[in-house]
Amino acid sequence: MKQVIKGLAIFLMLIVVTSCQDDNDTQQRDPLVGIWYPFSEDGVEESDCRKESTFTFSTDGTYRSIGIIDDTDGTCINDFDYNGTWENVGSNTYEFIASDNDNPDRIEFIFSDNNNTFTIGTSVYKRK
């Protein structure tokens, strides 16, 4: 009988522990979070160097943008490295504040391909 009661007590404790897990597990992650690269501009696929650029949006509301371009000799060179904060302000519109500038920019993103692609104007970005 003691074994049955002990087993029942362990079972009930497991139910209590699993039912008290953080509700954040069920919250949906913002589709912008992740690492992205430029894929095309005006319908023309980007160069291999340009595709090495990354735009990283973290869950803590920070971002880092590293731009890589083709040098005149065909090598890839760093063009820029920016960081700042971002916020989803609704309706696929995001507000960005660069660390060196207090003026926010609002940009509308169009997500597609199961949130693995986004478009801004004629620029298309894909998730790495």
Phi and psi in radians as a Rosetta constraint file:
Dihedral C 1 N 2 CA 2 C 2 CIRCULARHARMONIC -1.085 0.35
Dihedral N 2 CA 2 C 2 N 3 CIRCULARHARMONIC -0.636 0.35
Dihedral C 2 N 3 CA 3 C 3 CIRCULARHARMONIC -1.136 0.35
Dihedral N 3 CA 3 C 3 N 4 CIRCULARHARMONIC -0.684 0.35
Dihedral C 3 N 4 CA 4 C 4 CIRCULARHARMONIC -1.129 0.35
Dihedral N 4 CA 4 C 4 N 5 CIRCULARHARMONIC -0.776 0.35
Dihedral C 4 N 5 CA 5 C 5 CIRCULARHARMONIC -1.149 0.35
Dihedral N 5 CA 5 C 5 N 6 CIRCULARHARMONIC -0.730 0.35
Dihedral C 5 N 6 CA 6 C 6 CIRCULARHARMONIC -1.104 0.35
Dihedral N 6 CA 6 C 6 N 7 CIRCULARHARMONIC -0.769 0.35
Dihedral C 6 N 7 CA 7 C 7 CIRCULARHARMONIC -1.093 0.35
Dihedral N 7 CA 7 C 7 N 8 CIRCULARHARMONIC -0.733 0.35
Dihedral C 7 N 8 CA 8 C 8 CIRCULARHARMONIC -1.124 0.35
Dihedral N 8 CA 8 C 8 N 9 CIRCULARHARMONIC -0.690 0.35
Dihedral C 8 N 9 CA 9 C 9 CIRCULARHARMONIC -1.112 0.35
Dihedral N 9 CA 9 C 9 N 10 CIRCULARHARMONIC -0.748 0.35
Dihedral C 9 N 10 CA 10 C 10 CIRCULARHARMONIC -1.118 0.35
Dihedral N 10 CA 10 C 10 N 11 CIRCULARHARMONIC -0.753 0.35
Dihedral C 10 N 11 CA 11 C 11 CIRCULARHARMONIC -1.034 0.35
Dihedral N 11 CA 11 C 11 N 12 CIRCULARHARMONIC -0.796 0.35
Dihedral C 11 N 12 CA 12 C 12 CIRCULARHARMONIC -1.143 0.35
Dihedral N 12 CA 12 C 12 N 13 CIRCULARHARMONIC -0.653 0.35
Dihedral C 12 N 13 CA 13 C 13 CIRCULARHARMONIC -1.131 0.35
Dihedral N 13 CA 13 C 13 N 14 CIRCULARHARMONIC -0.676 0.35
Dihedral C 13 N 14 CA 14 C 14 CIRCULARHARMONIC -1.108 0.35
Dihedral N 14 CA 14 C 14 N 15 CIRCULARHARMONIC -0.695 0.35
Dihedral C 14 N 15 CA 15 C 15 CIRCULARHARMONIC -1.095 0.35
Dihedral N 15 CA 15 C 15 N 16 CIRCULARHARMONIC -0.776 0.35
Dihedral C 15 N 16 CA 16 C 16 CIRCULARHARMONIC -1.117 0.35
Dihedral N 16 CA 16 C 16 N 17 CIRCULARHARMONIC -0.790 0.35
Dihedral C 16 N 17 CA 17 C 17 CIRCULARHARMONIC -1.112 0.35
Dihedral N 17 CA 17 C 17 N 18 CIRCULARHARMONIC -0.802 0.35
Dihedral C 17 N 18 CA 18 C 18 CIRCULARHARMONIC -1.241 0.35
Dihedral N 18 CA 18 C 18 N 19 CIRCULARHARMONIC -0.493 0.35
Dihedral C 18 N 19 CA 19 C 19 CIRCULARHARMONIC -1.380 0.35
Dihedral N 19 CA 19 C 19 N 20 CIRCULARHARMONIC -0.230 0.35
Dihedral C 19 N 20 CA 20 C 20 CIRCULARHARMONIC -1.713 0.35
Dihedral N 20 CA 20 C 20 N 21 CIRCULARHARMONIC 0.180 0.35
Dihedral C 20 N 21 CA 21 C 21 CIRCULARHARMONIC -1.107 0.35
Dihedral N 21 CA 21 C 21 N 22 CIRCULARHARMONIC 2.701 0.35
Dihedral C 21 N 22 CA 22 C 22 CIRCULARHARMONIC -1.040 0.35
Dihedral N 22 CA 22 C 22 N 23 CIRCULARHARMONIC 2.321 0.35
Dihedral C 22 N 23 CA 23 C 23 CIRCULARHARMONIC -1.190 0.35
Dihedral N 23 CA 23 C 23 N 24 CIRCULARHARMONIC -0.238 0.35
Dihedral C 23 N 24 CA 24 C 24 CIRCULARHARMONIC -1.096 0.35
Dihedral N 24 CA 24 C 24 N 25 CIRCULARHARMONIC -0.375 0.35
Dihedral C 24 N 25 CA 25 C 25 CIRCULARHARMONIC -1.055 0.35
Dihedral N 25 CA 25 C 25 N 26 CIRCULARHARMONIC -0.496 0.35
Dihedral C 25 N 26 CA 26 C 26 CIRCULARHARMONIC -1.683 0.35
Dihedral N 26 CA 26 C 26 N 27 CIRCULARHARMONIC -0.123 0.35
Dihedral C 26 N 27 CA 27 C 27 CIRCULARHARMONIC -1.264 0.35
Dihedral N 27 CA 27 C 27 N 28 CIRCULARHARMONIC 2.526 0.35
Dihedral C 27 N 28 CA 28 C 28 CIRCULARHARMONIC -1.528 0.35
Dihedral N 28 CA 28 C 28 N 29 CIRCULARHARMONIC 2.376 0.35
Dihedral C 28 N 29 CA 29 C 29 CIRCULARHARMONIC -1.293 0.35
Dihedral N 29 CA 29 C 29 N 30 CIRCULARHARMONIC 2.493 0.35
Dihedral C 29 N 30 CA 30 C 30 CIRCULARHARMONIC -1.053 0.35
Dihedral N 30 CA 30 C 30 N 31 CIRCULARHARMONIC 2.366 0.35
Dihedral C 30 N 31 CA 31 C 31 CIRCULARHARMONIC -1.108 0.35
Dihedral N 31 CA 31 C 31 N 32 CIRCULARHARMONIC -0.329 0.35
Dihedral C 31 N 32 CA 32 C 32 CIRCULARHARMONIC -1.344 0.35
Dihedral N 32 CA 32 C 32 N 33 CIRCULARHARMONIC -0.411 0.35
Dihedral C 32 N 33 CA 33 C 33 CIRCULARHARMONIC -1.078 0.35
Dihedral N 33 CA 33 C 33 N 34 CIRCULARHARMONIC 2.254 0.35
Dihedral C 33 N 34 CA 34 C 34 CIRCULARHARMONIC 2.459 0.35
Dihedral N 34 CA 34 C 34 N 35 CIRCULARHARMONIC -2.978 0.35
Dihedral C 34 N 35 CA 35 C 35 CIRCULARHARMONIC -1.951 0.35
Dihedral N 35 CA 35 C 35 N 36 CIRCULARHARMONIC 2.274 0.35
Dihedral C 35 N 36 CA 36 C 36 CIRCULARHARMONIC -2.185 0.35
Dihedral N 36 CA 36 C 36 N 37 CIRCULARHARMONIC 2.749 0.35
Dihedral C 36 N 37 CA 37 C 37 CIRCULARHARMONIC -2.385 0.35
Dihedral N 37 CA 37 C 37 N 38 CIRCULARHARMONIC 2.659 0.35
Dihedral C 37 N 38 CA 38 C 38 CIRCULARHARMONIC -1.269 0.35
Dihedral N 38 CA 38 C 38 N 39 CIRCULARHARMONIC 2.309 0.35
Dihedral C 38 N 39 CA 39 C 39 CIRCULARHARMONIC -1.848 0.35
Dihedral N 39 CA 39 C 39 N 40 CIRCULARHARMONIC -0.788 0.35
Dihedral C 39 N 40 CA 40 C 40 CIRCULARHARMONIC -2.672 0.35
Dihedral N 40 CA 40 C 40 N 41 CIRCULARHARMONIC 2.783 0.35
Dihedral C 40 N 41 CA 41 C 41 CIRCULARHARMONIC -2.393 0.35
Dihedral N 41 CA 41 C 41 N 42 CIRCULARHARMONIC 2.197 0.35
Dihedral C 41 N 42 CA 42 C 42 CIRCULARHARMONIC 0.948 0.35
Dihedral N 42 CA 42 C 42 N 43 CIRCULARHARMONIC 0.606 0.35
Dihedral C 42 N 43 CA 43 C 43 CIRCULARHARMONIC 1.433 0.35
Dihedral N 43 CA 43 C 43 N 44 CIRCULARHARMONIC 0.000 0.35
Dihedral C 43 N 44 CA 44 C 44 CIRCULARHARMONIC -1.854 0.35
Dihedral N 44 CA 44 C 44 N 45 CIRCULARHARMONIC 2.199 0.35
Dihedral C 44 N 45 CA 45 C 45 CIRCULARHARMONIC -1.116 0.35
Dihedral N 45 CA 45 C 45 N 46 CIRCULARHARMONIC 2.449 0.35
Dihedral C 45 N 46 CA 46 C 46 CIRCULARHARMONIC -1.209 0.35
Dihedral N 46 CA 46 C 46 N 47 CIRCULARHARMONIC 2.772 0.35
Dihedral C 46 N 47 CA 47 C 47 CIRCULARHARMONIC -1.204 0.35
Dihedral N 47 CA 47 C 47 N 48 CIRCULARHARMONIC 2.865 0.35
Dihedral C 47 N 48 CA 48 C 48 CIRCULARHARMONIC -1.064 0.35
Dihedral N 48 CA 48 C 48 N 49 CIRCULARHARMONIC -0.677 0.35
Dihedral C 48 N 49 CA 49 C 49 CIRCULARHARMONIC -1.083 0.35
Dihedral N 49 CA 49 C 49 N 50 CIRCULARHARMONIC -0.856 0.35
Dihedral C 49 N 50 CA 50 C 50 CIRCULARHARMONIC -1.061 0.35
Dihedral N 50 CA 50 C 50 N 51 CIRCULARHARMONIC -0.587 0.35
Dihedral C 50 N 51 CA 51 C 51 CIRCULARHARMONIC -1.218 0.35
Dihedral N 51 CA 51 C 51 N 52 CIRCULARHARMONIC -0.212 0.35
Dihedral C 51 N 52 CA 52 C 52 CIRCULARHARMONIC -1.382 0.35
Dihedral N 52 CA 52 C 52 N 53 CIRCULARHARMONIC -0.202 0.35
Dihedral C 52 N 53 CA 53 C 53 CIRCULARHARMONIC -1.086 0.35
Dihedral N 53 CA 53 C 53 N 54 CIRCULARHARMONIC 2.570 0.35
Dihedral C 53 N 54 CA 54 C 54 CIRCULARHARMONIC -2.325 0.35
Dihedral N 54 CA 54 C 54 N 55 CIRCULARHARMONIC 2.546 0.35
Dihedral C 54 N 55 CA 55 C 55 CIRCULARHARMONIC -2.214 0.35
Dihedral N 55 CA 55 C 55 N 56 CIRCULARHARMONIC 1.898 0.35
Dihedral C 55 N 56 CA 56 C 56 CIRCULARHARMONIC -1.887 0.35
Dihedral N 56 CA 56 C 56 N 57 CIRCULARHARMONIC 2.104 0.35
Dihedral C 56 N 57 CA 57 C 57 CIRCULARHARMONIC -1.988 0.35
Dihedral N 57 CA 57 C 57 N 58 CIRCULARHARMONIC 2.043 0.35
Dihedral C 57 N 58 CA 58 C 58 CIRCULARHARMONIC -1.679 0.35
Dihedral N 58 CA 58 C 58 N 59 CIRCULARHARMONIC 2.769 0.35
Dihedral C 58 N 59 CA 59 C 59 CIRCULARHARMONIC -1.152 0.35
Dihedral N 59 CA 59 C 59 N 60 CIRCULARHARMONIC -0.359 0.35
Dihedral C 59 N 60 CA 60 C 60 CIRCULARHARMONIC -1.437 0.35
Dihedral N 60 CA 60 C 60 N 61 CIRCULARHARMONIC 0.103 0.35
Dihedral C 60 N 61 CA 61 C 61 CIRCULARHARMONIC 1.487 0.35
Dihedral N 61 CA 61 C 61 N 62 CIRCULARHARMONIC 0.309 0.35
Dihedral C 61 N 62 CA 62 C 62 CIRCULARHARMONIC -1.910 0.35
Dihedral N 62 CA 62 C 62 N 63 CIRCULARHARMONIC 2.784 0.35
Dihedral C 62 N 63 CA 63 C 63 CIRCULARHARMONIC -2.451 0.35
Dihedral N 63 CA 63 C 63 N 64 CIRCULARHARMONIC 2.780 0.35
Dihedral C 63 N 64 CA 64 C 64 CIRCULARHARMONIC -2.420 0.35
Dihedral N 64 CA 64 C 64 N 65 CIRCULARHARMONIC 2.332 0.35
Dihedral C 64 N 65 CA 65 C 65 CIRCULARHARMONIC -2.177 0.35
Dihedral N 65 CA 65 C 65 N 66 CIRCULARHARMONIC 2.063 0.35
Dihedral C 65 N 66 CA 66 C 66 CIRCULARHARMONIC -2.070 0.35
Dihedral N 66 CA 66 C 66 N 67 CIRCULARHARMONIC 2.074 0.35
Dihedral C 66 N 67 CA 67 C 67 CIRCULARHARMONIC -1.778 0.35
Dihedral N 67 CA 67 C 67 N 68 CIRCULARHARMONIC 2.258 0.35
Dihedral C 67 N 68 CA 68 C 68 CIRCULARHARMONIC -2.069 0.35
Dihedral N 68 CA 68 C 68 N 69 CIRCULARHARMONIC 2.351 0.35
Dihedral C 68 N 69 CA 69 C 69 CIRCULARHARMONIC -2.285 0.35
Dihedral N 69 CA 69 C 69 N 70 CIRCULARHARMONIC 2.957 0.35
Dihedral C 69 N 70 CA 70 C 70 CIRCULARHARMONIC -1.450 0.35
Dihedral N 70 CA 70 C 70 N 71 CIRCULARHARMONIC 2.234 0.35
Dihedral C 70 N 71 CA 71 C 71 CIRCULARHARMONIC -1.389 0.35
Dihedral N 71 CA 71 C 71 N 72 CIRCULARHARMONIC 2.918 0.35
Dihedral C 71 N 72 CA 72 C 72 CIRCULARHARMONIC -1.101 0.35
Dihedral N 72 CA 72 C 72 N 73 CIRCULARHARMONIC -0.409 0.35
Dihedral C 72 N 73 CA 73 C 73 CIRCULARHARMONIC -1.604 0.35
Dihedral N 73 CA 73 C 73 N 74 CIRCULARHARMONIC 0.093 0.35
Dihedral C 73 N 74 CA 74 C 74 CIRCULARHARMONIC 1.606 0.35
Dihedral N 74 CA 74 C 74 N 75 CIRCULARHARMONIC -0.011 0.35
Dihedral C 74 N 75 CA 75 C 75 CIRCULARHARMONIC -1.500 0.35
Dihedral N 75 CA 75 C 75 N 76 CIRCULARHARMONIC 2.821 0.35
Dihedral C 75 N 76 CA 76 C 76 CIRCULARHARMONIC -1.607 0.35
Dihedral N 76 CA 76 C 76 N 77 CIRCULARHARMONIC 2.301 0.35
Dihedral C 76 N 77 CA 77 C 77 CIRCULARHARMONIC -2.273 0.35
Dihedral N 77 CA 77 C 77 N 78 CIRCULARHARMONIC 2.693 0.35
Dihedral C 77 N 78 CA 78 C 78 CIRCULARHARMONIC -1.309 0.35
Dihedral N 78 CA 78 C 78 N 79 CIRCULARHARMONIC 2.213 0.35
Dihedral C 78 N 79 CA 79 C 79 CIRCULARHARMONIC -1.730 0.35
Dihedral N 79 CA 79 C 79 N 80 CIRCULARHARMONIC -0.668 0.35
Dihedral C 79 N 80 CA 80 C 80 CIRCULARHARMONIC -2.778 0.35
Dihedral N 80 CA 80 C 80 N 81 CIRCULARHARMONIC 2.821 0.35
Dihedral C 80 N 81 CA 81 C 81 CIRCULARHARMONIC -2.603 0.35
Dihedral N 81 CA 81 C 81 N 82 CIRCULARHARMONIC 1.765 0.35
Dihedral C 81 N 82 CA 82 C 82 CIRCULARHARMONIC -2.019 0.35
Dihedral N 82 CA 82 C 82 N 83 CIRCULARHARMONIC 2.721 0.35
Dihedral C 82 N 83 CA 83 C 83 CIRCULARHARMONIC -2.542 0.35
Dihedral N 83 CA 83 C 83 N 84 CIRCULARHARMONIC 2.906 0.35
Dihedral C 83 N 84 CA 84 C 84 CIRCULARHARMONIC 3.037 0.35
Dihedral N 84 CA 84 C 84 N 85 CIRCULARHARMONIC -2.689 0.35
Dihedral C 84 N 85 CA 85 C 85 CIRCULARHARMONIC -2.116 0.35
Dihedral N 85 CA 85 C 85 N 86 CIRCULARHARMONIC 2.742 0.35
Dihedral C 85 N 86 CA 86 C 86 CIRCULARHARMONIC -2.415 0.35
Dihedral N 86 CA 86 C 86 N 87 CIRCULARHARMONIC 2.736 0.35
Dihedral C 86 N 87 CA 87 C 87 CIRCULARHARMONIC -2.620 0.35
Dihedral N 87 CA 87 C 87 N 88 CIRCULARHARMONIC 2.389 0.35
Dihedral C 87 N 88 CA 88 C 88 CIRCULARHARMONIC -1.413 0.35
Dihedral N 88 CA 88 C 88 N 89 CIRCULARHARMONIC 2.020 0.35
Dihedral C 88 N 89 CA 89 C 89 CIRCULARHARMONIC -1.772 0.35
Dihedral N 89 CA 89 C 89 N 90 CIRCULARHARMONIC 0.139 0.35
Dihedral C 89 N 90 CA 90 C 90 CIRCULARHARMONIC 1.820 0.35
Dihedral N 90 CA 90 C 90 N 91 CIRCULARHARMONIC 2.758 0.35
Dihedral C 90 N 91 CA 91 C 91 CIRCULARHARMONIC 0.940 0.35
Dihedral N 91 CA 91 C 91 N 92 CIRCULARHARMONIC 0.739 0.35
Dihedral C 91 N 92 CA 92 C 92 CIRCULARHARMONIC 1.014 0.35
Dihedral N 92 CA 92 C 92 N 93 CIRCULARHARMONIC 0.425 0.35
Dihedral C 92 N 93 CA 93 C 93 CIRCULARHARMONIC -1.878 0.35
Dihedral N 93 CA 93 C 93 N 94 CIRCULARHARMONIC 2.341 0.35
Dihedral C 93 N 94 CA 94 C 94 CIRCULARHARMONIC -2.153 0.35
Dihedral N 94 CA 94 C 94 N 95 CIRCULARHARMONIC 2.540 0.35
Dihedral C 94 N 95 CA 95 C 95 CIRCULARHARMONIC -1.911 0.35
Dihedral N 95 CA 95 C 95 N 96 CIRCULARHARMONIC 2.309 0.35
Dihedral C 95 N 96 CA 96 C 96 CIRCULARHARMONIC -2.126 0.35
Dihedral N 96 CA 96 C 96 N 97 CIRCULARHARMONIC 2.407 0.35
Dihedral C 96 N 97 CA 97 C 97 CIRCULARHARMONIC -2.248 0.35
Dihedral N 97 CA 97 C 97 N 98 CIRCULARHARMONIC 1.992 0.35
Dihedral C 97 N 98 CA 98 C 98 CIRCULARHARMONIC -1.259 0.35
Dihedral N 98 CA 98 C 98 N 99 CIRCULARHARMONIC 2.611 0.35
Dihedral C 98 N 99 CA 99 C 99 CIRCULARHARMONIC -1.109 0.35
Dihedral N 99 CA 99 C 99 N 100 CIRCULARHARMONIC -0.412 0.35
Dihedral C 99 N 100 CA 100 C 100 CIRCULARHARMONIC -1.757 0.35
Dihedral N 100 CA 100 C 100 N 101 CIRCULARHARMONIC 0.237 0.35
Dihedral C 100 N 101 CA 101 C 101 CIRCULARHARMONIC -2.653 0.35
Dihedral N 101 CA 101 C 101 N 102 CIRCULARHARMONIC 2.310 0.35
Dihedral C 101 N 102 CA 102 C 102 CIRCULARHARMONIC -1.569 0.35
Dihedral N 102 CA 102 C 102 N 103 CIRCULARHARMONIC -0.086 0.35
Dihedral C 102 N 103 CA 103 C 103 CIRCULARHARMONIC -1.504 0.35
Dihedral N 103 CA 103 C 103 N 104 CIRCULARHARMONIC 2.050 0.35
Dihedral C 103 N 104 CA 104 C 104 CIRCULARHARMONIC -1.286 0.35
Dihedral N 104 CA 104 C 104 N 105 CIRCULARHARMONIC 2.556 0.35
Dihedral C 104 N 105 CA 105 C 105 CIRCULARHARMONIC -1.967 0.35
Dihedral N 105 CA 105 C 105 N 106 CIRCULARHARMONIC 2.356 0.35
Dihedral C 105 N 106 CA 106 C 106 CIRCULARHARMONIC -1.908 0.35
Dihedral N 106 CA 106 C 106 N 107 CIRCULARHARMONIC 2.251 0.35
Dihedral C 106 N 107 CA 107 C 107 CIRCULARHARMONIC -2.325 0.35
Dihedral N 107 CA 107 C 107 N 108 CIRCULARHARMONIC 2.357 0.35
Dihedral C 107 N 108 CA 108 C 108 CIRCULARHARMONIC -1.614 0.35
Dihedral N 108 CA 108 C 108 N 109 CIRCULARHARMONIC 2.263 0.35
Dihedral C 108 N 109 CA 109 C 109 CIRCULARHARMONIC -1.885 0.35
Dihedral N 109 CA 109 C 109 N 110 CIRCULARHARMONIC 2.470 0.35
Dihedral C 109 N 110 CA 110 C 110 CIRCULARHARMONIC -1.989 0.35
Dihedral N 110 CA 110 C 110 N 111 CIRCULARHARMONIC 1.949 0.35
Dihedral C 110 N 111 CA 111 C 111 CIRCULARHARMONIC -1.586 0.35
Dihedral N 111 CA 111 C 111 N 112 CIRCULARHARMONIC 2.512 0.35
Dihedral C 111 N 112 CA 112 C 112 CIRCULARHARMONIC -2.622 0.35
Dihedral N 112 CA 112 C 112 N 113 CIRCULARHARMONIC -3.097 0.35
Dihedral C 112 N 113 CA 113 C 113 CIRCULARHARMONIC 0.930 0.35
Dihedral N 113 CA 113 C 113 N 114 CIRCULARHARMONIC 0.867 0.35
Dihedral C 113 N 114 CA 114 C 114 CIRCULARHARMONIC 0.999 0.35
Dihedral N 114 CA 114 C 114 N 115 CIRCULARHARMONIC 0.713 0.35
Dihedral C 114 N 115 CA 115 C 115 CIRCULARHARMONIC 1.119 0.35
Dihedral N 115 CA 115 C 115 N 116 CIRCULARHARMONIC 0.439 0.35
Dihedral C 115 N 116 CA 116 C 116 CIRCULARHARMONIC -1.803 0.35
Dihedral N 116 CA 116 C 116 N 117 CIRCULARHARMONIC 0.020 0.35
Dihedral C 116 N 117 CA 117 C 117 CIRCULARHARMONIC -2.475 0.35
Dihedral N 117 CA 117 C 117 N 118 CIRCULARHARMONIC 2.473 0.35
Dihedral C 117 N 118 CA 118 C 118 CIRCULARHARMONIC -2.374 0.35
Dihedral N 118 CA 118 C 118 N 119 CIRCULARHARMONIC 2.700 0.35
Dihedral C 118 N 119 CA 119 C 119 CIRCULARHARMONIC -2.170 0.35
Dihedral N 119 CA 119 C 119 N 120 CIRCULARHARMONIC 2.375 0.35
Dihedral C 119 N 120 CA 120 C 120 CIRCULARHARMONIC -2.187 0.35
Dihedral N 120 CA 120 C 120 N 121 CIRCULARHARMONIC 1.933 0.35
Dihedral C 120 N 121 CA 121 C 121 CIRCULARHARMONIC 1.078 0.35
Dihedral N 121 CA 121 C 121 N 122 CIRCULARHARMONIC -2.080 0.35
Dihedral C 121 N 122 CA 122 C 122 CIRCULARHARMONIC -1.830 0.35
Dihedral N 122 CA 122 C 122 N 123 CIRCULARHARMONIC 0.168 0.35
Dihedral C 122 N 123 CA 123 C 123 CIRCULARHARMONIC -1.701 0.35
Dihedral N 123 CA 123 C 123 N 124 CIRCULARHARMONIC 2.312 0.35
Dihedral C 123 N 124 CA 124 C 124 CIRCULARHARMONIC -2.003 0.35
Dihedral N 124 CA 124 C 124 N 125 CIRCULARHARMONIC 2.340 0.35
Dihedral C 124 N 125 CA 125 C 125 CIRCULARHARMONIC -2.154 0.35
Dihedral N 125 CA 125 C 125 N 126 CIRCULARHARMONIC 2.540 0.35
Dihedral C 125 N 126 CA 126 C 126 CIRCULARHARMONIC -2.169 0.35
Dihedral N 126 CA 126 C 126 N 127 CIRCULARHARMONIC 2.635 0.35
Dihedral C 126 N 127 CA 127 C 127 CIRCULARHARMONIC -1.300 0.35
Dihedral N 127 CA 127 C 127 N 128 CIRCULARHARMONIC 2.370 0.35
